[in-house]
Amino acid sequence: NNINIQKELSVPYPLDCYNKYIDLIHRNLELEKGRKWDEFKLYFLNIDDEIQLVTNWKKDNKQRNLTHMDLRFENVLFSKKNKATLIDLDMMRFENPYICLGFTFSRTFFNHKSFKSLSDIEIFLDNLINLYSLKDKNKKLMKRNILFGAKYIEIEKIIRNTYRYYKTKLFRKFTDDILIIHFPIVKIIDNLINRYNHKN
């Protein structure tokens, strides 16, 4: 059989598009056996509520900008005169800027071994806010929105990779990344969001 790999690997994007595919994921997950899949399904129990939570947050937060969506150290080049140039623009979209900042926060903070404490998180979030000319005046709210953006992007990654596997039957080891990286990050972000919800 001739398979159009490019077509098969294309998936709905962003997360808002996945609601009509979530039943397919649940049906396939029910058929999976083994300890790793049991752990995966345990994490997945509340995924519908999590999707609803972050998509509702996005609907309530109506800011839209042209966003890079893959903004990390590897995608910024500096000239000898310290002029910055962004590369790898294939993910760019007109989007809520906090989702882009959430991605930057998640991919940078959790991959950087020198970041350890809550004060490190505060400093990093302050730097992100200063980097973008965001319209919100309330820094606590801005930090909370960046964290929601990070949660949105992590859940989007979990759903996208799970759906891609059941669509293509390729990349079965995607569960390792999700169990080791993405689910734990969502848990940490939830703790941080709760902290900002109760912080004076």
N, C-alpha and C positions, 0 to 999 in steps of 0.2 A: 504494500500500500504506500502511495505517495502521501507524505504528511507535510503540510505547510507549518514548519516549526515556528516561524515568526507569528503566524496567526494563532497557533495553539498556545504560545507563551504570552500573548496579549491578554490582559485581564482588566476588568473594570477598575477605574481609578478616578477620584479618590474614594475614601471609605464610605461616603454617602451612597455609592452605587452598589454596595455589597448586600444590602438587605434582601434583595430578591434571590441571592445565591446562598444565603446562610443555611437554608433548609437542606440544600445539596451537601454542604459540609457536614451538617449534623447527621444526615443519613449515612454518609460514608464513614464517619467516625464510629458509629455504632457497630460497624463490621470489623473494626480493628481489634486485634488481640495482642496481649503482652504487657509487661510491667510498664514499659516506657509509654505505651499508648494509654494505659490506665491513668498514668500521671498526667498525660496531655489532656485527656478527657476531663479529668478533675479540674484542671485550670479552665477548661472551656465551658464549664457548667454555667457561669454567669456572663458569658461573652455577649449574649444578646442585650443584657442590661448595660454592659459597658459600652457597646456600640451606641445604644440609645443615649447614654449619658454624654458622650463626647460629641455626638452629632447635634444634640440639643444645645450644648455649649457653643458649638460653631454657629448654629442658627441665631443664637442670642447675641453673638459677637460678630457684628456685621462689617467690620473693617476688611477691606480687600486691597491688596497691592500686588504688583508684579514681584513674585518671590522666586528665589533660586531653588529652594527645596532640597539642596544637597550641599549646604554651606558648611564646610569643615576645612581644617587646615590644608588638606591635600588639594583642595580646589581653589586655593587663592595663591596667585603668583605675584611676587614683588620685584620691581625693577631696581636697578642700582640707585634710582632716585626715590625709592620707597613708594612708587606708584603701584597700587593694588589692582590686579586684574582677575576677575572671576572666570573660571573655566568649567567645563562639564555642565553645560546648560540644558541637557536633554530632559531634566526633571522640572524645568521652570514652568510655572503656571500662575495664573491670576488667582490669588488665594489669600486667606487670612494670614497676616504676617506672623501671628503667634505660632502657627503650625510650623512655619519655616524656622523660627527661633527655637521652638520646642525640639525640632530635629537637631539643630546645632547644639543645644544644651545636652540632649540625650547622647548624641554620638561623641561629643567632645568630653563631657564630664565623666561619663561612665567608662570611657576608654582611657582615661588619664589617671595613672596610678598615684600621682602626687596629690590629687584631690581626695580629702579624707573627712573633713568635718562640715558641720552645718554652716560655719562661718565661710568656708570655701564656697559653698553653694550660694550664700548671700552675695559674695564678691563676684562670682561668675554671673549671676543673674543681673546684678547691677551693671556689669560690663556689657551684657547683651542689650539692656535697656538703653544705655548710652550710645551703643553702636547704631541703633535704629532711632530715628526721630519719631517715636511713637506718640500718638495724640493723647493717650490717657495721662491724667495728672497723678493718679493714685498709684504709687510704686508697689504697694502691697497687691493691688488688683493686677498690675502688669505682671508681677512675678507669678501670681496665681494663674494668669492666662498663659504664660510661657509654659508652666507645668502642665496645664490642660492641653496645650499644643503638643508637648512631648508625649503625653498619654495618647493623644489622637494618633500621632505618627507611629507609635509602637503598636497600637492595636491594629492600625492599618497594615503594618508589616506582617503581623501575625495572621490576619485574615487573608491578605494577598498571597502569602506563601502557602497557606493551607489550601486555598482555592486553586492556586496554580498546580499544586501536586495532584489534586483530584481531577483537574482538567487535562493534565498532560501525562499523569502517572510517572513523571520524572522527578528527580530531586527528593527521594523518600527521606533522606537524612535531614531534611529541613527541620524535623522535630528537635534535633539536637540544639540548633541555634535558638529555637523558640524557648525550649525548656531551660537552657543554660543562660541565655542572654535576655530575651525580650519579656518573658513572663516575670522574672525577678525585677527587671527595671520598672515594669508597670506597678509592681507592689511598692517599690521604693517611692515612685512618683506619687502614688496614692497617699503614702504617709506624709510626704511633703505638702500635698494639697491640703490634707487635714490640718497640718501645722499652720498653714497660712489662713485657713478658715477660722482658726481659733486664736490667731495672733492679734494682739492689740495694736 
